[in-house]
Amino acid sequence: MPTTPARSALIVHAHAEPDSFSSAQAATAVRALGEAGYTVDHLDLYAEGWAPVLDRDEFPSASVPFKPQAEQLRAVKDGTLDAVVRSHLDRLLTADLLVLSFPLWWFSMPAVLKGWVDRVFAMGGVFGGDHGLFDEAALTGRRAVLLLTTGGSTWLSGGVPGPSGPG
Ligand SMILES: Cc1cc2nc3c(=O)[nH]c(=O)nc-3n(C[C@H](O)[C@H](O)[C@H](O)COP(=O)(O)OP(=O)(O)OC[C@H]3O[C@@H](n4cnc5c(N)ncnc54)[C@H](O)[C@@H]3O)c2cc1C
């Protein structure tokens, strides 16, 4: 009997409140993907105390002037990437499916999640260096899903809550 290849999913969740709708939605995704046969890795950025700012402190021997992508490229090549960033990058690279779970803030992702992308999607680790761009990048062929919540005001939408501006 043919066997289905093992699949893995990384859910990166960004909501400060464990009892929020967004967090409940992420927990449902973890359960549903597990039931669908995925090995699920759940990364909760607020619970981990993820530091989102990409700056020179991450690279002890950064050159002057500071060039973030050049430093990422060098750190990946030399094996000196920050240990936490490296571990998150490894978790990303092993995932067949990436789920980004967050509340929509200013039509985008919260800063904690944007900073995860800034630091973990490192040049040389995901694209560039030994990887190329587009068809040659490390995650080419993988899938990604945005699992987000929005705000809505009944007075804005004429009675039907839904996506809106901040609020
Ligand atoms: C800085 C900022 C910028 C924003 N920008 C935007 C924007 O650009 N566009 C936009 O549309 N919105 C915006 N918002 C609003 C934001 O997107 C919503 O407040 C957020 O997505 C709501 O999700 P939540 O998980 O926080 O909801 P919650 O407040 O936790 O819950 C929402 C509702 O669901 C209920 N609920 C909670 N848990 C469950 C559950 N398990 N089952 C059933 N019901 C449940 C709650 O009781 C509540 O009524 C912004 C908010 C902020 C703070």
The ligand as an ORCA input file, in Angstrom:
! r2SCAN-3c Opt
* xyz 0 1
  C      -2.419     48.491     16.409
  C      -3.662     47.889     15.785
  C      -3.890     48.050     14.430
  C      -5.010     47.474     13.847
  N      -5.182     47.585     12.484
  C      -6.246     46.981     11.876
  C      -6.402     47.026     10.454
  O      -5.609     47.608      9.747
  N      -7.465     46.385      9.908
  C      -8.365     45.708     10.679
  O      -9.319     45.140     10.119
  N      -8.233     45.631     12.028
  C      -7.197     46.241     12.642
  N      -7.025     46.145     14.004
  C      -7.973     45.322     14.769
  C      -7.411     43.899     14.969
  O      -7.129     43.306     13.719
  C      -8.456     43.066     15.714
  O      -8.680     43.650     16.972
  C      -7.956     41.647     15.893
  O      -7.678     41.037     14.664
  C      -9.028     40.837     16.570
  O      -8.512     39.546     16.828
  P      -8.277     39.060     18.319
  O      -7.778     37.658     18.282
  O      -7.448     40.048     19.071
  O      -9.788     39.101     18.812
  P     -10.371     39.059     20.274
  O     -10.526     40.456     20.759
  O      -9.661     38.100     21.154
  O     -11.788     38.436     19.983
  C     -12.673     39.004     19.030
  C     -14.059     38.510     19.363
  O     -14.075     37.078     19.287
  C     -14.527     36.542     20.542
  N     -13.753     35.329     20.822
  C     -12.557     35.231     21.454
  N     -12.152     33.938     21.502
  C     -13.123     33.225     20.864
  C     -13.301     31.834     20.588
  N     -12.390     30.920     20.967
  N     -14.401     31.446     19.920
  C     -15.344     32.342     19.540
  N     -15.244     33.685     19.772
  C     -14.147     34.107     20.434
  C     -14.258     37.614     21.574
  O     -15.147     37.484     22.667
  C     -14.505     38.878     20.790
  O     -15.886     39.181     20.724
  C      -5.932     46.728     14.624
  C      -5.693     46.583     16.006
  C      -4.579     47.141     16.579
  C      -4.316     46.944     18.054
*
